[in-house]
Each structure stands twice: as structure tokens, then as C-alpha cells.
Amino acid sequence: MEMHAFGELLPMEEAQRRMLVAARPLSRTEQVPVTEAFGRVAARAVSAPRDVPSFTRATWDGYAVRSADTRSARRSRAVRLRVVGEVFAEGRFPRPLCAGEAVAVATGAAMPRGADGVIIFEDVERTGPWVDVPHPVRVGDRMAPPGDDFPRGTSLVAAGEELTPAAMGALAACGFATVRCYARPVVSIIPNGNELLVPGARPRPGSIYESNNVTLSAVVSAAGGTPRVFPPVPDDPRQIEAALRAALPTSDVVLATGGSSVGERDHLPRVLPRLGRLLFHGIAVRPGKPTLAAVAGRKLVIGLPGHPSSCLANSYWIVLPVVRKIGRRPGPAWVDAPVRLGRGVLAPTPELATVIPLTLRHGRAYSAYHGSSSISSMVGARGFAVLPPGRRSVHPGESLQAHWLLPPLGPGGGPLAGNG
């Protein structure tokens, strides 16, 4: 069996740096319905085009009155006003309010002209067309002026801001049906290997079901990208190169899984340099040493190990930051927070950084990692820690720095990622 050597093994920080330098933020934008804009990145700043609300409105159910009519009101000597109508949220009272009159108003209703305060239903006594007011109503009581929510010109969304439910609500409240957003990065995922079967196919001896398409699709989606999955490609360099070249024109990133190491059928190290400039082949990290990357024009092509745990573990610290940068998503892909080890001993690897997937239970960290070929090593992982080469082992009860993945992949920061 023919083998070929790795290139220089890069420290994981340098490998990540090279990929992030090569990752070009998208300039493509699209108009997105506000109802579908959650989590998208705004491409333009948006300001309120008018006062919201555009009229003075009641903020409680009650009676709109002229405050001057109620100045002498006391519990022992209530002021009696005549109820001359009612206004709901969609209506308006047709004329100015006269002295000695009141209008029943619903929350959100436009205040009648001449009214300058609201007294709630519970505070008055109604007798036929009359209402008895037992205390003075101050000017401005339970009413909001025009622009109380958003004065004209208020910044609603900043360019580069990730749209939250509140930001979407602000846009909708100001009448915007769509918002200009950066396009989602399109990430093609191409597995290769003769042994791979599409899930659902009939099993056969020596074959395994392809799972990296599924895990990487989830990671890409969490990073704000659009995954595009391909069926497995055989271990043939011409077919692999053809698949990569076919995907590149309509992709922003291409992820190839499998065939990235130094074996006879590991073809990616020979194929990627034919597509563009090779950034590296081999990272001083475990799992995931046989990782490589190249720049093809303005596109990144990343070759990830085919072993499911290596592929997924590497995707957390490689794919997540790269796709987030290309999609112009602000901030990192995780939150750093210390945690104490629950059980087991985490041992470093000589001369290699060691990535430890972590689960989180009751404020303590646990690792179920038992090999790069078993996806069960990653089940429940919500973050990871990196042990530098040659560092001493971490024992139960000791603290280690963890990178907690942002939701939906992990808990992010805060008390969930604390020491417990």
C-alpha cells in the first residue's frame, strides 16, 4: 500500500488564521421578507421613516377625559361626566371632546381631540350614560404621544446586525415588509470513499453509511449558511476533482470529507493543488491531523477527515468560524468559560494539540471521546476544550477552559457554562 507524507504540520491557531484570511465576506445581498429574517444579517442600516405610533394613543382601557374637568374630583364628591361614545383600536372619535364629556377607549385607540388623560374602568362608577370620576386625572395619564415607540429617524437595525425577534418586530411596526440582508453562504459538502452508502440504502459487507453530510449540514446551518449535500464520490481522483470543480461555481465554500490523509486512496492532497493555492496539509492536532485547505479563485476548499468524530470536531473550530465570517455574522462561534471536569482524566497528546469534545451536566464537563471513527464520541457534545501539546493531564474536579458553542449547537455563555 503506497503512502505519501504530510506537509509541515501547522499549529491549529495558524491553520485557522490562514483559512480566516482566505475567507472572503460575501457582498451578495437579497431582499428578505421580515417574517423570514430571523437570524439573518442586515446589509443596510434601517431607520424609522415616520413616528410610531403616528397619533396619540391610549395605553389602558378606560375613559378619555379632559384633565381640567377632573381637578375638583374627590372620593367624597366625584365629578360626573357624560359618556358620548367609544373608540376601539382601529377607530377615531369624529369630533373634539367638549367640556364635561368622556369617551370610552380601548388600549391602543387614538385619543379623541381635546382629551389629555385616561382613567381606567376600574376606578370609576358607570350609571347609564354617566361616569363618576373619584380623583383628578393628570395630563398625559395612560396615554402615549406620537413617536412614543419609535420617533422618526430612530435606528431600527444597523448594517451587519444579526436580526433578532425584537429587531424584526421593530421593522414590522414601522411598516417594513422586507429587509435587505446578506446572502447565506452556500456550502457544498462532498464525501468520497468506496465504502460509503447513502442512508436508506441496503447494507452490504464492508460498507458504512455516510454521516458527515448530516453533521456538517447542521454545523453549516448553525453558522448561517446553506448546506448543499452531494452523494458519495468513489475513490477516484478524476471523479473527485470533477465533483469539486462542478460545485465551485455555485458555492462559497466546498467541504470535501474523506481521502485527506496519506494513504494510497487519499487523493485530496493531490487534487486540491490542481484547483488553486494549497494553504496547508496537516494540522498539529488530534483528532483531525489529516486536514487540508486550498484557495480556488475566491473560494475556499477544505478537506476534512472522513472519520465522523474527527470531521465533526474539526468543523466546530474550522467550519463554524469560516462560514460565519463569509456570511458576515458578528462575533465568534463560541463563548469561553471555565468549567470543572466531572470524571475521567483528560490526557494531552505529545507534540499535538488535543481537542476534547465536552458535554455539560449540572455545571460539570464530561467527555465521552473514545476514537475518531465513532460518532458516539461526539454525542451530547456542546463545546470543546483544547489541551496544548505536553500539558499535564486534567483530573476530576480540576478546572479547564472550555469553548461553549453558541446556540443551537451549545449553551453559549452565562451560568450554564459556569463551574456549577
Secondary structure as the mmCIF struct_conf table of DSSP 4:
data_model
#
loop_
_struct_conf.conf_type_id
_struct_conf.id
_struct_conf.beg_label_comp_id
_struct_conf.beg_label_asym_id
_struct_conf.beg_label_seq_id
_struct_conf.end_label_comp_id
_struct_conf.end_label_asym_id
_struct_conf.end_label_seq_id
HELX_LH_PP_P HELX_LH_PP_P1 GLU A 8 LEU A 9
STRN STRN1 LEU A 10 LEU A 10
HELX_LH_PP_P HELX_LH_PP_P2 PRO A 11 PRO A 11
HELX_RH_AL_P HELX_RH_AL_P1 MET A 12 ALA A 22
HELX_LH_PP_P HELX_LH_PP_P3 ARG A 24 LEU A 26
STRN STRN2 THR A 29 PRO A 33
HELX_RH_3T_P HELX_RH_3T_P1 VAL A 34 GLU A 36
TURN_TY1_P TURN_TY1_P1 PHE A 38 GLY A 39
STRN STRN3 VAL A 41 ALA A 42
BEND BEND1 ALA A 43 ARG A 44
STRN STRN4 VAL A 46 SER A 47
BEND BEND2 PRO A 49 ARG A 50
STRN STRN5 VAL A 52 VAL A 52
BEND BEND3 PRO A 53 PHE A 55
STRN STRN6 ARG A 57 ALA A 58
BEND BEND4 THR A 59 ASP A 61
STRN STRN7 GLY A 62 VAL A 65
HELX_RH_3T_P HELX_RH_3T_P2 SER A 67 THR A 70
TURN_TY1_P TURN_TY1_P2 ARG A 71 SER A 72
BEND BEND5 ARG A 75 ARG A 77
HELX_LH_PP_P HELX_LH_PP_P4 ALA A 78 ALA A 78
STRN STRN8 VAL A 79 VAL A 87
TURN_TY1_P TURN_TY1_P3 ALA A 89 GLU A 90
BEND BEND6 PRO A 94 ARG A 95
HELX_LH_PP_P HELX_LH_PP_P5 PRO A 96 CYS A 98
TURN_TY1_P TURN_TY1_P4 ALA A 99 GLY A 100
STRN STRN9 GLU A 101 VAL A 105
TURN_TY1_P TURN_TY1_P5 THR A 107 GLY A 108
HELX_LH_PP_P HELX_LH_PP_P6 ALA A 109 ALA A 109
STRN STRN10 ALA A 110 ALA A 110
HELX_LH_PP_P HELX_LH_PP_P7 MET A 111 PRO A 112
TURN_TY1_P TURN_TY1_P6 ARG A 113 GLY A 114
STRN STRN11 GLY A 117 ILE A 120
HELX_RH_3T_P HELX_RH_3T_P3 PHE A 121 ASP A 123
BEND BEND7 VAL A 124 VAL A 124
STRN STRN12 GLU A 125 THR A 127
TURN_TY1_P TURN_TY1_P7 GLY A 128 PRO A 129
STRN STRN13 TRP A 130 VAL A 133
BEND BEND8 HIS A 135 HIS A 135
TURN_TY1_P TURN_TY1_P8 VAL A 139 ARG A 142
STRN STRN14 MET A 143 ALA A 144
TURN_TY1_P TURN_TY1_P9 PRO A 146 GLY A 147
BEND BEND9 ASP A 148 ASP A 149
STRN STRN15 PHE A 150 PHE A 150
TURN_TY1_P TURN_TY1_P10 ARG A 152 GLY A 153
STRN STRN16 SER A 155 VAL A 157
TURN_TY1_P TURN_TY1_P11 ALA A 159 GLY A 160
HELX_LH_PP_P HELX_LH_PP_P8 GLU A 161 GLU A 161
STRN STRN17 GLU A 162 GLU A 162
HELX_LH_PP_P HELX_LH_PP_P9 LEU A 163 THR A 164
HELX_RH_AL_P HELX_RH_AL_P2 PRO A 165 ALA A 173
TURN_TY1_P TURN_TY1_P12 CYS A 174 GLY A 175
BEND BEND10 ALA A 177 ALA A 177
STRN STRN18 THR A 178 TYR A 182
HELX_LH_PP_P HELX_LH_PP_P10 ALA A 183 PRO A 185
STRN STRN19 VAL A 186 PRO A 191
STRN STRN20 ASN A 192 ASN A 192
TURN_TY1_P TURN_TY1_P13 ASN A 194 GLU A 195
STRN STRN21 LEU A 196 LEU A 197
TURN_TY1_P TURN_TY1_P14 PRO A 199 GLY A 200
BEND BEND11 ALA A 201 ALA A 201
HELX_LH_PP_P HELX_LH_PP_P11 ARG A 202 PRO A 203
TURN_TY1_P TURN_TY1_P15 PRO A 205 GLY A 206
STRN STRN22 ILE A 208 TYR A 209
HELX_RH_AL_P HELX_RH_AL_P3 ASN A 212 ALA A 222
TURN_TY1_P TURN_TY1_P16 ALA A 223 GLY A 224
STRN STRN23 THR A 226 VAL A 229
HELX_LH_PP_P HELX_LH_PP_P12 PRO A 231 PRO A 232
STRN STRN24 VAL A 233 VAL A 233
HELX_LH_PP_P HELX_LH_PP_P13 PRO A 234 PRO A 234
BEND BEND12 ASP A 235 ASP A 235
HELX_RH_AL_P HELX_RH_AL_P4 PRO A 237 ALA A 247
HELX_RH_3T_P HELX_RH_3T_P4 LEU A 248 THR A 250
BEND BEND13 ASP A 252 ASP A 252
STRN STRN25 VAL A 253 THR A 257
BEND BEND14 GLY A 258 GLY A 258
BEND BEND15 SER A 261 GLY A 263
TURN_TY1_P TURN_TY1_P17 GLU A 264 ARG A 265
HELX_RH_AL_P HELX_RH_AL_P5 LEU A 268 LEU A 275
BEND BEND16 GLY A 276 GLY A 276
STRN STRN26 ARG A 277 HIS A 281
STRN STRN27 ILE A 283 ILE A 283
BEND BEND17 ALA A 284 ALA A 284
STRN STRN28 VAL A 285 ARG A 286
BEND BEND18 PRO A 287 PRO A 287
BEND BEND19 PRO A 290 PRO A 290
STRN STRN29 LEU A 292 ALA A 296
TURN_TY1_P TURN_TY1_P18 GLY A 297 ARG A 298
STRN STRN30 LYS A 299 LEU A 304
BEND BEND20 GLY A 306 HIS A 307
HELX_RH_AL_P HELX_RH_AL_P6 PRO A 308 ASN A 314
HELX_RH_PI_P HELX_RH_PI_P1 SER A 315 VAL A 319
HELX_RH_AL_P HELX_RH_AL_P7 LEU A 320 ILE A 326
TURN_TY1_P TURN_TY1_P19 GLY A 327 ARG A 328
BEND BEND21 GLY A 331 GLY A 331
BEND BEND22 ALA A 333 ALA A 333
STRN STRN31 TRP A 334 LEU A 341
BEND BEND23 ARG A 343 GLY A 344
STRN STRN32 LEU A 346 LEU A 346
STRN STRN33 THR A 349 THR A 349
TURN_TY1_P TURN_TY1_P20 PRO A 350 GLU A 351
STRN STRN34 LEU A 352 LEU A 352
STRN STRN35 ALA A 353 ARG A 361
TURN_TY1_P TURN_TY1_P21 HIS A 362 GLY A 363
STRN STRN36 ARG A 364 TYR A 366
TURN_TY1_P TURN_TY1_P22 SER A 372 SER A 373
HELX_RH_3T_P HELX_RH_3T_P5 ILE A 375 MET A 378
TURN_TY1_P TURN_TY1_P23 VAL A 379 GLY A 380
STRN STRN37 GLY A 383 LEU A 387
HELX_LH_PP_P HELX_LH_PP_P14 PRO A 388 PRO A 388
TURN_TY1_P TURN_TY1_P24 PRO A 389 GLY A 390
HELX_LH_PP_P HELX_LH_PP_P15 ARG A 391 SER A 393
STRN STRN38 VAL A 394 VAL A 394
TURN_TY1_P TURN_TY1_P25 PRO A 396 GLY A 397
STRN STRN39 SER A 399 LEU A 405
HELX_LH_PP_P HELX_LH_PP_P16 LEU A 406 LEU A 406
TURN_TY1_P TURN_TY1_P26 PRO A 407 LEU A 409
BEND BEND24 GLY A 410 GLY A 410
BEND BEND25 GLY A 413 GLY A 414
HELX_RH_3T_P HELX_RH_3T_P6 PRO A 415 ALA A 417
BEND BEND26 GLY A 418 GLY A 418
#
